[in-house]
Amino acid sequence: MDEGQWYVYIIKASDESLYTGITVDLDRRLVEHQKGRVGAKYFRGRRALGIVYSENNHNRSSASKREAEIKKLTRKAKLELIYSVT
């Protein structure tokens, strides 16, 4: 079931790369990525510095679709997305 509000987020990593994911709890997910063991394998060789972009009001399906859209963007386009809200 698609219960609750889903978020799409981008995290800046210690190597300046950008990681995109989805979650129902942004704070918890960031901590998981920072701890390394329960977060994405992506952060095993780099540190998760912080969430630099997020969108809310998604259900599970729309969050997954939006995540895929963002992952297809170039780095330049992702940075433009990030800076468009700051």
C-alpha positions as protocol buffer text, in pm:
chain_id: "A"
residue {
  index: 1
  type: MET
  ca { x: 0 y: 0 z: 0 }
}
residue {
  index: 2
  type: ASP
  ca { x: 107 y: 355 z: -65 }
}
residue {
  index: 3
  type: GLU
  ca { x: 51 y: 486 z: 286 }
}
residue {
  index: 4
  type: GLY
  ca { x: 184 y: 823 z: 396 }
}
residue {
  index: 5
  type: GLN
  ca { x: 381 y: 1091 z: 224 }
}
residue {
  index: 6
  type: TRP
  ca { x: 687 y: 996 z: 21 }
}
residue {
  index: 7
  type: TYR
  ca { x: 987 y: 1220 z: -42 }
}
residue {
  index: 8
  type: VAL
  ca { x: 1234 y: 1231 z: -328 }
}
residue {
  index: 9
  type: TYR
  ca { x: 1571 y: 1361 z: -213 }
}
residue {
  index: 10
  type: ILE
  ca { x: 1924 y: 1437 z: -326 }
}
residue {
  index: 11
  type: ILE
  ca { x: 2218 y: 1398 z: -88 }
}
residue {
  index: 12
  type: LYS
  ca { x: 2556 y: 1559 z: -146 }
}
residue {
  index: 13
  type: ALA
  ca { x: 2841 y: 1317 z: -81 }
}
residue {
  index: 14
  type: SER
  ca { x: 3192 y: 1386 z: 48 }
}
residue {
  index: 15
  type: ASP
  ca { x: 3333 y: 1342 z: -304 }
}
residue {
  index: 16
  type: GLU
  ca { x: 3091 y: 1611 z: -433 }
}
residue {
  index: 17
  type: SER
  ca { x: 2874 y: 1352 z: -607 }
}
residue {
  index: 18
  type: LEU
  ca { x: 2495 y: 1358 z: -580 }
}
residue {
  index: 19
  type: TYR
  ca { x: 2282 y: 1062 z: -468 }
}
residue {
  index: 20
  type: THR
  ca { x: 1908 y: 1047 z: -536 }
}
residue {
  index: 21
  type: GLY
  ca { x: 1662 y: 835 z: -341 }
}
residue {
  index: 22
  type: ILE
  ca { x: 1312 y: 811 z: -192 }
}
residue {
  index: 23
  type: THR
  ca { x: 1185 y: 770 z: 162 }
}
residue {
  index: 24
  type: VAL
  ca { x: 896 y: 841 z: 398 }
}
residue {
  index: 25
  type: ASP
  ca { x: 1130 y: 987 z: 665 }
}
residue {
  index: 26
  type: LEU
  ca { x: 1405 y: 1224 z: 546 }
}
residue {
  index: 27
  type: ASP
  ca { x: 1583 y: 1261 z: 879 }
}
residue {
  index: 28
  type: ARG
  ca { x: 1596 y: 888 z: 948 }
}
residue {
  index: 29
  type: ARG
  ca { x: 1714 y: 811 z: 595 }
}
residue {
  index: 30
  type: LEU
  ca { x: 1998 y: 1063 z: 612 }
}
residue {
  index: 31
  type: VAL
  ca { x: 2118 y: 911 z: 941 }
}
residue {
  index: 32
  type: GLU
  ca { x: 2101 y: 564 z: 784 }
}
residue {
  index: 33
  type: HIS
  ca { x: 2314 y: 681 z: 491 }
}
residue {
  index: 34
  type: GLN
  ca { x: 2560 y: 846 z: 728 }
}
residue {
  index: 35
  type: LYS
  ca { x: 2597 y: 530 z: 936 }
}
residue {
  index: 36
  type: GLY
  ca { x: 2671 y: 328 z: 623 }
}
residue {
  index: 37
  type: ARG
  ca { x: 2544 y: -14 z: 728 }
}
residue {
  index: 38
  type: VAL
  ca { x: 2173 y: 35 z: 667 }
}
residue {
  index: 39
  type: GLY
  ca { x: 2207 y: 302 z: 399 }
}
residue {
  index: 40
  type: ALA
  ca { x: 2284 y: 257 z: 32 }
}
residue {
  index: 41
  type: LYS
  ca { x: 2604 y: 79 z: -72 }
}
residue {
  index: 42
  type: TYR
  ca { x: 2681 y: 402 z: -256 }
}
residue {
  index: 43
  type: PHE
  ca { x: 2792 y: 556 z: 74 }
}
residue {
  index: 44
  type: ARG
  ca { x: 3034 y: 280 z: 172 }
}
residue {
  index: 45
  type: GLY
  ca { x: 3323 y: 462 z: 0 }
}
residue {
  index: 46
  type: ARG
  ca { x: 3205 y: 816 z: 66 }
}
residue {
  index: 47
  type: ARG
  ca { x: 3021 y: 1008 z: 338 }
}
residue {
  index: 48
  type: ALA
  ca { x: 2669 y: 1145 z: 312 }
}
residue {
  index: 49
  type: LEU
  ca { x: 2707 y: 1515 z: 396 }
}
residue {
  index: 50
  type: GLY
  ca { x: 2347 y: 1627 z: 387 }
}
residue {
  index: 51
  type: ILE
  ca { x: 2023 y: 1656 z: 197 }
}
residue {
  index: 52
  type: VAL
  ca { x: 2054 y: 1935 z: -59 }
}
residue {
  index: 53
  type: TYR
  ca { x: 1715 y: 1890 z: -226 }
}
residue {
  index: 54
  type: SER
  ca { x: 1382 y: 1727 z: -150 }
}
residue {
  index: 55
  type: GLU
  ca { x: 1030 y: 1709 z: -285 }
}
residue {
  index: 56
  type: ASN
  ca { x: 728 y: 1591 z: -88 }
}
residue {
  index: 57
  type: ASN
  ca { x: 361 y: 1514 z: -153 }
}
residue {
  index: 58
  type: HIS
  ca { x: 441 y: 1198 z: -348 }
}
residue {
  index: 59
  type: ASN
  ca { x: 295 y: 853 z: -314 }
}
residue {
  index: 60
  type: ARG
  ca { x: 523 y: 549 z: -356 }
}
residue {
  index: 61
  type: SER
  ca { x: 460 y: 526 z: -727 }
}
residue {
  index: 62
  type: SER
  ca { x: 507 y: 894 z: -811 }
}
residue {
  index: 63
  type: ALA
  ca { x: 817 y: 912 z: -589 }
}
residue {
  index: 64
  type: SER
  ca { x: 975 y: 619 z: -775 }
}
residue {
  index: 65
  type: LYS
  ca { x: 895 y: 777 z: -1111 }
}
residue {
  index: 66
  type: ARG
  ca { x: 1035 y: 1115 z: -1005 }
}
residue {
  index: 67
  type: GLU
  ca { x: 1347 y: 948 z: -865 }
}
residue {
  index: 68
  type: ALA
  ca { x: 1406 y: 781 z: -1202 }
}
residue {
  index: 69
  type: GLU
  ca { x: 1359 y: 1116 z: -1381 }
}
residue {
  index: 70
  type: ILE
  ca { x: 1611 y: 1289 z: -1157 }
}
residue {
  index: 71
  type: LYS
  ca { x: 1864 y: 1007 z: -1188 }
}
residue {
  index: 72
  type: LYS
  ca { x: 1855 y: 1051 z: -1567 }
}
residue {
  index: 73
  type: LEU
  ca { x: 1946 y: 1419 z: -1541 }
}
residue {
  index: 74
  type: THR
  ca { x: 2298 y: 1540 z: -1604 }
}
residue {
  index: 75
  type: ARG
  ca { x: 2496 y: 1669 z: -1307 }
}
residue {
  index: 76
  type: LYS
  ca { x: 2448 y: 2022 z: -1438 }
}
residue {
  index: 77
  type: ALA
  ca { x: 2070 y: 1976 z: -1454 }
}
residue {
  index: 78
  type: LYS
  ca { x: 2065 y: 1830 z: -1101 }
}
residue {
  index: 79
  type: LEU
  ca { x: 2259 y: 2131 z: -971 }
}
residue {
  index: 80
  type: GLU
  ca { x: 2016 y: 2365 z: -1149 }
}
residue {
  index: 81
  type: LEU
  ca { x: 1728 y: 2180 z: -979 }
}
residue {
  index: 82
  type: ILE
  ca { x: 1898 y: 2213 z: -641 }
}
residue {
  index: 83
  type: TYR
  ca { x: 1973 y: 2583 z: -685 }
}
residue {
  index: 84
  type: SER
  ca { x: 1625 y: 2659 z: -817 }
}
residue {
  index: 85
  type: VAL
  ca { x: 1488 y: 2617 z: -463 }
}
residue {
  index: 86
  type: THR
  ca { x: 1767 y: 2774 z: -259 }
}
